[in-house]
């Protein structure tokens, strides 16, 4: 008996679908290009010629991240055009804390069976986030890996490169006792805490993504897919004052696990939890899961997505600039002597 003919398609890899996806990606990615992009999507690498005019000692800064189990909500709802923007904005904020402006972005999408329409939705979000930031999506990888991922699921990661002047790097080392912490609001969970949120809402609470919750003013799926914000534009305006001493992007670990990363060794930050009102989604999760409030803050951003630290005499001016940029800043705490800890105060 002759062996059955084997080819790549019979092994689960659809080259035609990959080519179709690439064509859709090219169109979306090209919409983010600027004069610094010297290559097309599909080359072995992306070429980017930075504009170095005005820089004395330019420094490149890079970062990489993923969306985590927020992707599970996209799978549940069939809505895939926001997680790409989540990813871009997360990466932007990570380099923004050091004062960098983003230059270009690359993505990695891996799935068991490549669905060109789903890939196009993901890249739609990536392109939207890049365009909003004036950043180019210059390349990436779409990998079809049969038997590796559950049917209908995928993973998503991003890689960002930005630039700033060496003398303008913000690292928190100038933070002093008496300085003030300014918080900027989040739009929801952003891209962290989803493993706990899913367990509470779907396993313990027995809810479905399509269930409407009056106190949230949205379905469960809509509330959990709320976009991870980019703070680029308002924060860049504040940076022009040269008054910002330190910044933190509130991601995994919440305020305690992120603000401490920019504190000098002999400094504490005392955060007043009552300085802002957490979004309804956090109260909903806390009550449904019977979670103690002190356990919520290390898991979620609790309504604060980004923190700036400034001198006390500059706080009002920075808040005014942020408000003119459409922000709603809160004075959420003060800096004291200590041991590089964040203290949450009722």
C-alpha positions as CSV (number, residue, x, y, z in Angstrom):
1,X,0.0,0.0,0.0
2,X,1.4,3.4,-1.0
3,X,1.9,6.0,1.6
4,X,-0.6,8.9,1.5
5,X,0.9,12.0,-0.1
6,X,1.9,14.5,2.6
7,X,2.4,18.2,2.2
8,X,2.5,21.3,4.4
9,X,-1.3,21.9,4.3
10,X,-2.0,18.3,5.5
11,X,0.3,19.1,8.5
12,X,-2.0,22.0,9.3
13,X,-0.1,25.0,7.9
14,X,-2.1,26.9,5.2
15,X,0.4,28.9,3.2
16,X,-2.4,30.5,1.1
17,X,-4.1,31.8,4.2
18,X,-0.8,33.2,5.4
19,X,-0.3,35.0,2.1
20,X,-3.8,36.4,2.4
21,X,-3.2,37.6,5.9
22,X,0.1,39.2,4.9
23,X,-1.6,41.2,2.2
24,X,-4.1,42.6,4.7
25,X,-1.3,43.4,7.1
26,X,0.7,45.3,4.5
27,X,-2.2,47.6,3.8
28,X,-2.8,48.3,7.5
29,X,0.9,48.6,8.4
30,X,1.6,50.9,5.5
31,X,-1.0,53.4,6.8
32,X,1.4,54.0,9.8
33,X,4.5,54.6,7.7
34,X,6.4,57.9,7.8
35,X,9.4,59.3,6.0
36,X,11.7,57.4,8.3
37,X,10.5,53.9,7.2
38,X,12.7,52.6,4.4
39,X,11.3,49.1,3.9
40,X,8.0,47.4,3.1
41,X,6.2,44.7,5.1
42,X,7.5,41.3,4.0
43,X,11.2,42.0,4.0
44,X,13.4,40.0,6.4
45,X,13.8,43.1,8.5
46,X,12.3,46.5,9.0
47,X,14.5,49.6,8.1
48,X,14.0,52.8,10.0
49,X,16.1,56.0,9.6
50,X,15.6,58.1,12.7
51,X,15.6,61.9,12.5
52,X,18.5,62.9,14.8
53,X,18.4,66.6,14.2
54,X,18.5,68.5,17.5
55,X,19.8,65.6,19.4
56,X,23.3,65.8,21.1
57,X,23.4,62.3,22.6
58,X,20.4,60.3,21.4
59,X,19.5,57.2,23.3
60,X,17.3,54.4,22.0
61,X,15.0,52.7,24.5
62,X,13.2,49.4,23.8
63,X,10.6,47.3,25.5
64,X,8.5,44.2,24.9
65,X,5.2,43.0,26.4
66,X,2.0,41.0,25.7
67,X,-1.7,41.3,26.4
68,X,-1.9,38.4,28.8
69,X,-5.2,36.6,29.4
70,X,-7.2,39.6,28.3
71,X,-7.0,37.7,25.0
72,X,-9.4,35.2,26.5
73,X,-12.1,37.9,26.6
74,X,-11.5,38.6,22.9
75,X,-11.9,34.8,22.2
76,X,-15.2,34.8,24.2
77,X,-16.7,37.9,22.5
78,X,-15.3,37.4,19.0
79,X,-14.0,41.0,19.1
80,X,-10.4,41.1,18.1
81,X,-9.9,44.7,16.9
82,X,-9.0,46.2,20.3
83,X,-6.3,43.9,21.8
84,X,-3.8,45.2,19.3
85,X,-4.3,48.7,20.4
86,X,-4.0,47.5,24.0
87,X,-0.6,46.0,23.3
88,X,0.7,49.1,21.5
89,X,-0.5,51.5,24.2
90,X,1.0,49.3,27.0
91,X,4.4,49.3,25.3
92,X,4.2,53.1,24.7
93,X,3.5,53.8,28.4
94,X,6.4,51.5,29.4
95,X,9.0,53.6,27.6
96,X,7.1,56.9,28.3
97,X,7.9,56.6,32.0
98,X,11.6,57.4,31.1
99,X,10.6,60.3,28.8
100,X,10.9,58.5,25.5
101,X,8.9,59.2,22.4
102,X,8.1,56.0,20.4
103,X,9.6,55.5,16.9
104,X,8.6,52.1,15.6
105,X,6.8,48.9,16.6
106,X,6.9,45.2,15.7
107,X,4.3,42.5,16.6
108,X,4.3,38.7,17.0
109,X,1.0,36.8,16.4
110,X,1.0,33.0,16.8
111,X,-2.0,30.7,16.4
112,X,-2.9,27.1,15.7
113,X,-4.8,27.8,12.5
114,X,-4.4,31.1,10.7
115,X,-7.7,32.9,10.1
116,X,-6.9,35.9,7.9
117,X,-9.9,37.9,9.0
118,X,-9.0,37.6,12.7
119,X,-5.4,38.5,12.0
120,X,-6.6,41.6,10.1
121,X,-8.7,42.6,13.1
122,X,-5.7,42.3,15.4
123,X,-3.5,44.3,13.1
124,X,-6.3,46.9,12.7
125,X,-5.9,47.6,16.4
126,X,-2.1,47.6,16.2
127,X,-2.2,50.1,13.3
128,X,-4.7,52.4,15.1
129,X,-2.5,52.5,18.2
130,X,0.6,53.2,16.2
131,X,-1.1,56.0,14.1
132,X,-2.5,57.6,17.3
133,X,1.1,57.8,18.6
134,X,2.7,58.9,15.3
135,X,4.7,55.6,15.3
136,X,5.4,53.2,12.5
137,X,4.4,49.6,12.5
138,X,7.4,48.4,10.4
139,X,7.2,44.6,10.7
140,X,6.4,41.5,12.7
141,X,5.7,37.8,12.5
142,X,2.6,35.8,12.0
143,X,3.2,32.2,13.0
144,X,0.9,29.3,12.3
145,X,1.6,26.5,14.8
146,X,-0.8,23.5,14.5
147,X,-1.5,21.5,17.7
148,X,0.3,24.2,19.8
149,X,-2.7,26.5,20.5
150,X,-6.3,25.7,21.4
151,X,-8.6,26.0,18.4
152,X,-9.7,29.6,17.9
153,X,-7.0,31.1,20.2
154,X,-3.8,33.0,19.6
155,X,-1.0,34.8,21.4
156,X,0.1,38.3,20.8
157,X,3.3,40.2,21.7
158,X,4.8,43.5,20.8
159,X,8.2,45.2,20.6
160,X,8.7,48.9,20.7
161,X,11.7,51.2,20.2
162,X,11.7,54.9,21.2
163,X,14.3,57.6,21.6
164,X,15.2,60.5,23.9
165,X,18.1,62.7,24.8
166,X,20.5,61.1,27.2
167,X,20.5,64.2,29.5
168,X,16.7,64.0,29.7
169,X,16.3,60.4,30.8
170,X,13.8,60.2,33.7
171,X,14.6,57.6,36.3
172,X,13.2,58.8,39.6
173,X,16.6,59.4,41.2
174,X,15.9,63.1,41.9
175,X,12.7,62.3,43.9
176,X,12.8,63.9,47.3
177,X,10.7,63.9,50.5
178,X,7.9,66.3,50.1
179,X,7.3,65.6,46.4
180,X,3.8,65.0,45.2
181,X,2.4,62.0,43.3
182,X,-0.2,62.8,40.5
183,X,-2.4,60.0,39.3
184,X,-4.0,59.7,35.8
185,X,-7.2,57.6,35.4
186,X,-7.3,54.3,33.7
187,X,-10.2,53.1,31.6
188,X,-10.5,49.7,33.3
189,X,-8.3,46.7,34.0
190,X,-6.0,47.7,31.1
191,X,-4.0,44.5,30.5
192,X,-3.5,43.2,34.0
193,X,-5.4,41.2,36.6
194,X,-7.4,39.2,34.0
195,X,-6.6,35.8,35.5
196,X,-8.2,36.8,38.8
197,X,-11.0,38.7,37.1
198,X,-12.0,35.8,34.9
199,X,-12.0,33.4,37.8
200,X,-14.2,35.7,39.9
201,X,-16.6,36.7,37.2
202,X,-16.9,33.5,35.1
203,X,-16.1,30.7,37.5
204,X,-17.4,32.0,40.8
205,X,-20.0,34.4,39.5
206,X,-21.2,32.2,36.7
207,X,-21.5,35.2,34.4
208,X,-21.2,35.2,30.6
209,X,-19.4,37.8,28.5
210,X,-22.7,38.9,26.9
211,X,-24.4,39.5,30.3
212,X,-25.3,43.2,30.8
213,X,-24.5,44.6,34.2
214,X,-26.4,47.8,35.1
215,X,-23.7,49.1,37.6
216,X,-21.1,48.8,34.9
217,X,-23.3,50.3,32.2
218,X,-22.1,47.7,29.8
219,X,-21.9,43.9,29.2
220,X,-19.2,42.0,31.0
221,X,-17.3,41.6,27.8
222,X,-17.4,45.3,27.0
223,X,-16.2,46.3,30.5
224,X,-13.3,43.8,30.4
225,X,-12.3,44.8,26.9
226,X,-12.1,48.5,27.8
227,X,-8.9,49.8,26.0
228,X,-5.6,50.1,27.7
229,X,-5.0,53.9,27.5
230,X,-2.0,55.6,26.1
231,X,-0.8,58.6,28.1
232,X,1.7,59.8,25.5
233,X,0.2,63.1,24.4
234,X,-0.7,64.7,27.8
235,X,2.5,63.4,29.4
236,X,4.7,64.7,26.6
237,X,3.2,68.1,27.1
238,X,4.0,67.9,30.8
239,X,7.5,66.8,30.1
240,X,8.2,70.0,28.2
241,X,8.3,71.8,31.6
242,X,11.3,69.7,32.7
243,X,9.6,69.4,36.1
244,X,8.8,65.7,36.1
245,X,11.1,63.7,38.4
246,X,9.7,60.2,38.0
247,X,6.8,58.3,36.4
248,X,5.3,54.9,36.7
249,X,3.0,52.9,34.4
250,X,0.6,50.9,36.7
251,X,0.5,47.4,35.3
252,X,1.0,44.0,36.9
253,X,1.6,44.5,40.6
254,X,-0.7,47.6,40.8
255,X,0.4,50.8,42.4
256,X,2.6,49.1,45.1
257,X,4.5,47.0,42.6
258,X,5.2,49.7,40.0
259,X,5.6,53.1,41.7
260,X,8.3,51.5,43.9
261,X,10.4,50.8,40.8
262,X,11.2,54.5,40.3
263,X,11.7,55.4,44.0
264,X,15.3,56.0,45.3
265,X,16.4,53.5,48.0
266,X,15.8,55.9,50.9
267,X,12.3,57.1,49.8
268,X,8.7,55.9,50.4
269,X,5.5,56.9,48.6
270,X,2.4,57.3,50.7
271,X,-0.7,56.9,48.5
272,X,-4.1,58.1,49.7
273,X,-6.6,55.5,48.5
274,X,-9.5,58.0,49.0
275,X,-8.0,60.6,46.7
276,X,-9.9,59.0,43.8
277,X,-12.9,56.8,43.3
278,X,-12.0,53.4,41.7
279,X,-14.0,52.4,38.6
280,X,-17.1,50.3,39.1
281,X,-15.5,47.3,37.6
282,X,-13.1,47.0,40.5
283,X,-15.9,47.2,43.1
284,X,-17.8,44.6,41.1
285,X,-14.9,42.1,41.1
286,X,-14.1,42.7,44.8
287,X,-17.7,42.1,45.9
288,X,-18.4,39.1,43.6
289,X,-15.1,37.4,44.7
290,X,-15.3,38.5,48.3
291,X,-11.8,39.8,47.9
292,X,-10.2,41.9,50.6
293,X,-9.5,45.5,49.5
294,X,-5.8,45.1,50.4
295,X,-5.6,42.2,48.0
296,X,-7.1,44.2,45.2
297,X,-4.4,46.8,44.9
298,X,-1.5,44.5,44.1
299,X,-3.6,42.8,41.4
300,X,-5.3,45.7,39.7
301,X,-4.6,49.4,38.8
302,X,-7.8,50.3,40.7
303,X,-8.5,53.2,38.4
304,X,-5.0,54.8,38.2
305,X,-3.1,53.9,35.1
306,X,-0.1,56.2,35.3
307,X,1.6,58.2,38.0
308,X,3.9,61.3,37.8
309,X,6.1,62.6,40.7
310,X,6.8,66.3,40.8
311,X,8.0,68.9,43.3
312,X,5.2,70.3,45.6
313,X,5.6,73.8,44.1
314,X,5.1,72.4,40.5
315,X,2.1,70.1,41.2
316,X,-0.6,72.7,40.3
317,X,1.1,73.7,37.1
318,X,1.5,70.1,35.9
319,X,-2.1,69.4,36.8
320,X,-3.2,72.4,34.7
321,X,-1.2,71.2,31.7
322,X,-2.6,67.8,32.0
323,X,-6.2,69.1,32.2
324,X,-5.6,71.2,29.1
325,X,-4.6,68.0,27.5
326,X,-7.9,66.4,28.4
327,X,-6.8,64.6,31.5
328,X,-8.4,64.4,34.9
329,X,-5.4,64.3,37.2
330,X,-5.6,63.5,40.9
331,X,-3.1,64.4,43.7
332,X,-2.9,60.9,45.2
333,X,0.0,61.0,47.6
334,X,3.3,62.4,48.9
335,X,6.9,61.3,49.1
336,X,8.5,60.6,52.4
337,X,11.8,59.2,53.8
338,X,11.7,55.4,53.9
339,X,12.9,52.2,52.3
340,X,11.7,52.3,48.7
341,X,8.2,51.2,49.7
342,X,4.7,52.3,48.6
343,X,2.3,52.7,51.5
344,X,-1.4,52.6,50.8
345,X,-3.3,54.8,53.3
346,X,-7.0,54.8,53.9
